[in-house]
Amino acid sequence: MDIIKRTGEKVPFDKQKIVIAITKAYNEIHNDDITTPKYAYDIADEIQYLAAQEAEPFTVEDIQDLVEDFLTIYDHQVSKAYIRYRYKRGVMRNCSNEFVRSISEKLMAKDVQNSNANVDEFSFGGRIGEASNEMTKQYALDFCMSDMARNNHLNNEIYIHDLSAYAVGMHNCLSIPFDKLLAEGFNTRQTDVRPANSINTAFQLVAVIFQLQSLMQFGGVSATHLDWTMVPYVRKSFWKHFKDGLKWFDEGNEAHYFSNVDIAKMPIEPYYHASVDNNVVGLVHTAACTKAYKYAMDMTEHELEQAVEGMFHNLNTLQSRSGNQLNIERLAG
């Protein structure tokens, strides 16, 4: 004796499946994970007998209708639990079909909307990211919120922002501590990065840090006071160029002038003079080295302009972001 599945396939009748389904409903009511009520076997036998009398095979829906009818007679409370279970299974099947369709559309880029300006949904990473978003959205709706919140969202009564990140928590709008990272260096999973010693290196590392952080979180990343952050590295570049200028223009012995000097803390204004009390030995008086000073200022300004331009080119062309956002919210102030 056969039955017809929802797919149209014919399979042998298996009354043990009826027993299992009734047992699950019984356990839900009685909080008992091991007991199978005797009437489960009786109902399975009766349905098997009825199915054998029919000329055409029963469908799965026919069998489930009969289970509901018999349970109403044997145990009304268990009948209600079985009806709820059957309903949930039906919803899950419908959701599953719709879910698979939506996933397929995202993977095949059939419904490219580019709703996030930072993500190209047609790219490899964009397709994977959008497909993953569909999965995590459904997970959040089904398992992470109340029925009321879920229904309100689906009915457009409320809107849950960043639903795809709901299950793992929100991490939006993070300001990166560039002062600390540039001054002390940092570690990635691949290597250690040393502190920056020039304005050019500092701005390159800013782009690298933006990219690394955007790969590790969801949402935007920002710099809140990058102009102040870069002051020590402007000074480092200036004094390096000034030291070169002393050599090129033969205006003194640069080794003597830069003994025991922390160039990241030394102002670059002309006529600067530091005494021994400031733990500086023999720092050059810039007024006496006008050519080297002008050379250093010109080279520093040029390096700064190139460094800033390079940072913007790097940030505007990042592609390996795994579909996450990358926002530069403030670069100065």
C-alpha positions in Angstrom: 0.0 0.0 0.0 1.3 3.4 -1.0 0.7 7.0 -0.1 1.4 10.1 -2.2 3.8 12.7 -0.9 3.4 16.5 -1.5 5.9 16.2 -4.3 3.7 13.7 -6.1 6.0 10.8 -5.3 4.5 7.5 -4.2 6.1 5.8 -1.2 5.1 2.8 1.0 2.6 3.6 3.9 4.5 3.8 7.2 2.3 3.9 10.2 5.3 4.4 12.5 5.4 8.0 11.2 1.9 8.5 12.5 2.9 7.2 15.9 5.9 9.5 16.0 3.9 12.6 15.1 1.2 11.9 17.8 3.9 11.2 20.4 5.5 14.6 19.7 2.1 16.3 20.2 1.6 14.3 23.4 5.0 15.2 24.7 4.4 18.9 24.1 1.3 18.8 26.3 2.6 16.5 29.0 6.3 17.5 29.1 7.2 13.9 28.6 10.0 12.9 26.2 9.7 9.2 26.5 6.1 8.1 26.7 4.1 7.1 23.6 0.4 7.0 24.4 -1.3 3.7 23.5 -3.9 5.4 21.4 -1.1 6.5 19.0 -0.9 2.9 17.9 -4.6 2.5 17.7 -5.0 5.5 15.5 -2.2 4.4 13.2 -3.9 1.0 12.8 -7.3 2.5 12.1 -5.8 4.9 9.4 -3.9 2.0 7.8 -7.2 0.0 7.7 -9.1 2.9 6.1 -6.3 3.5 3.5 -6.3 -0.1 2.5 -10.1 0.1 1.7 -9.6 3.0 -0.8 -9.0 2.4 -4.5 -6.7 5.5 -4.7 -3.7 6.0 -2.4 -4.1 8.5 0.4 -2.1 11.7 0.3 -0.1 13.0 3.2 -2.7 15.7 3.7 -5.5 13.0 3.9 -3.6 11.1 6.6 -3.0 14.2 8.6 -6.7 15.2 8.4 -7.6 11.7 9.8 -5.0 12.0 12.6 -6.7 15.3 13.6 -10.2 13.7 13.6 -9.1 10.7 15.7 -7.2 12.8 18.2 -10.2 15.0 18.7 -11.9 11.8 19.9 -9.1 10.3 22.0 -7.4 13.4 23.5 -8.6 16.9 22.7 -5.6 18.7 24.2 -3.2 16.6 22.2 -5.3 17.3 19.1 -4.7 21.0 19.5 -1.0 20.5 19.9 -1.0 18.4 16.7 -2.9 21.1 14.8 -0.3 23.7 15.9 2.6 21.5 14.9 1.0 20.8 11.5 0.4 24.5 11.0 4.0 25.4 11.9 5.4 22.7 9.6 3.3 24.2 6.8 4.6 27.7 7.4 8.1 26.4 7.5 7.7 24.7 4.1 6.2 27.8 2.5 8.9 30.0 4.0 11.6 27.5 2.9 10.4 27.6 -0.7 10.3 31.4 -0.7 13.6 31.5 1.1 15.4 29.3 -1.4 14.0 31.5 -4.2 15.3 34.7 -2.7 18.7 33.1 -2.0 18.9 32.0 -5.6 18.1 35.5 -6.9 20.8 37.0 -4.9 23.4 34.4 -5.9 22.6 34.7 -9.6 22.4 38.5 -9.3 18.9 38.5 -10.8 17.6 41.2 -8.6 20.5 43.7 -8.3 19.4 46.8 -6.4 22.6 48.2 -5.0 20.6 49.5 -2.0 23.9 50.1 -0.2 26.1 52.5 -2.2 29.2 50.9 -0.7 28.4 47.4 -2.0 28.4 46.2 -5.6 25.8 43.4 -5.5 26.9 42.1 -8.9 30.4 41.4 -7.7 31.4 38.0 -6.2 31.6 39.4 -2.7 28.3 41.3 -3.2 26.4 38.2 -4.3 27.7 36.2 -1.4 27.0 39.0 1.0 23.4 39.6 -0.2 22.7 35.8 -0.1 24.0 35.7 3.5 21.9 38.7 4.4 18.8 36.8 3.3 19.7 33.9 5.5 20.5 36.0 8.6 17.4 38.2 8.1 15.2 35.1 8.1 17.0 33.7 11.1 16.5 36.9 13.1 12.8 37.0 12.3 12.2 33.3 13.2 14.4 32.9 16.3 15.6 36.3 17.7 12.4 38.3 18.4 8.9 38.1 19.6 6.0 37.2 17.3 4.6 40.7 17.8 7.9 42.3 16.7 8.2 39.9 13.8 4.7 40.5 12.6 5.0 44.3 13.0 8.1 44.3 10.9 6.6 42.1 8.2 3.4 44.3 8.1 5.5 47.5 7.8 4.2 48.8 11.1 7.8 49.1 12.4 11.1 48.8 10.6 14.0 46.8 12.1 17.2 48.6 10.8 20.1 46.3 9.7 18.0 43.2 10.2 20.7 41.0 8.7 23.0 41.9 11.6 20.3 41.6 14.3 21.3 38.1 15.4 25.0 38.9 16.1 24.5 42.5 17.4 25.0 45.9 15.9 28.5 47.5 15.6 27.8 50.6 13.7 29.6 54.0 13.6 32.9 53.1 15.3 35.6 55.8 15.6 39.0 54.3 15.3 41.8 55.4 17.8 44.3 56.4 15.2 46.5 58.3 17.7 47.3 55.1 19.6 47.6 52.8 16.6 49.9 55.1 14.6 52.1 55.9 17.7 52.4 52.4 19.0 51.9 50.2 16.0 49.4 47.4 15.8 49.1 43.7 15.1 47.0 42.0 12.3 46.5 38.3 11.9 49.3 38.3 9.4 52.0 40.5 10.8 53.1 43.3 13.2 53.0 46.9 11.9 55.5 49.3 13.3 54.7 52.9 14.3 54.7 55.5 11.5 57.8 57.6 11.1 56.6 60.0 8.4 53.4 61.7 7.3 53.4 59.6 4.1 53.5 56.3 6.0 51.0 57.6 8.6 48.4 58.3 5.9 49.0 54.9 4.2 48.4 53.2 7.5 45.2 55.1 8.0 43.9 53.6 4.8 45.1 50.1 5.9 43.4 50.5 9.3 40.2 51.6 7.8 40.1 48.6 5.5 41.1 46.1 8.3 38.5 47.4 10.7 35.8 47.4 8.1 36.5 43.7 7.5 36.1 42.9 11.2 32.8 44.6 11.9 29.4 45.6 10.5 28.7 49.2 9.8 30.7 52.4 9.3 34.1 53.3 10.6 35.3 56.9 11.0 38.2 59.2 12.1 37.1 62.0 14.4 40.2 64.3 14.6 42.6 63.2 11.9 44.2 66.7 11.6 45.4 66.6 15.2 46.4 63.0 14.9 48.8 63.8 12.0 50.7 66.6 13.8 53.5 64.4 15.1 54.0 62.8 11.7 54.2 66.2 9.9 57.0 67.1 12.4 58.8 63.8 11.8 58.8 64.4 8.1 59.9 68.0 8.5 62.9 67.2 10.7 63.9 64.3 8.4 63.9 66.7 5.4 65.6 69.4 7.4 68.4 67.0 8.3 68.8 66.2 4.6 68.9 69.9 3.9 71.8 70.4 6.3 73.7 67.8 4.2 72.8 69.2 0.8 73.5 72.8 1.7 76.4 72.1 4.0 75.0 74.2 6.8 76.2 72.1 9.7 76.8 68.6 11.1 73.3 67.1 11.3 74.4 64.3 13.6 75.4 66.9 16.2 72.2 68.9 15.9 69.9 65.9 16.3 71.5 64.3 19.3 68.9 63.0 21.7 65.9 64.7 20.0 62.3 63.3 19.8 61.4 64.8 16.4 57.8 63.9 16.8 57.5 66.5 19.6 59.6 69.3 18.1 57.7 72.2 16.6 58.7 73.2 13.1 58.3 77.0 13.4 61.5 79.0 12.5 63.8 80.4 15.2 62.9 77.5 17.5 65.5 76.9 20.2 65.5 74.3 22.9 67.7 74.3 25.9 69.5 71.5 27.7 66.7 71.6 30.4 64.3 70.2 27.9 66.5 67.2 27.5 67.7 68.3 24.0 71.4 68.6 23.3 72.5 71.1 20.6 69.3 71.4 18.5 70.0 73.6 15.6 68.7 77.2 15.5 66.7 77.2 12.2 67.3 80.9 11.6 70.9 80.1 10.9 70.0 77.5 8.3 67.6 79.3 6.0 68.2 77.1 3.0 67.8 73.8 4.8 64.6 75.2 6.5 63.0 76.3 3.3 63.9 73.0 1.7 62.4 71.1 4.6 59.2 73.1 4.5 58.8 72.7 0.7 59.4 68.9 0.9 57.1 68.5 3.9 54.2 70.3 2.2 54.7 68.3 -1.0 54.8 65.0 1.0 51.7 66.0 2.9 49.7 66.8 -0.2 50.8 63.5 -1.9 50.0 61.5 1.3 46.5 62.9 1.7 45.8 62.4 -2.0 47.1 58.8 -1.8 44.9 58.1 1.2 41.7 59.3 -0.6 42.6 57.2 -3.6 43.1 54.2 -1.4 39.9 54.6 0.5 37.8 55.3 -2.6 39.1 52.2 -4.4 38.9 49.6 -1.7 37.2 46.4 -3.0 38.0 43.7 -0.5 35.3 44.7 2.1 33.3 41.4 2.1 30.1 43.4 1.5 30.4 45.5 4.6 30.0 49.3 4.8 33.0 51.6 4.8 32.1 55.2 5.7 34.5 58.1 6.3 32.4 60.3 8.5 34.8 63.0 9.6 38.4 63.6 8.6 38.9 66.9 10.5 37.6 68.9 13.4 
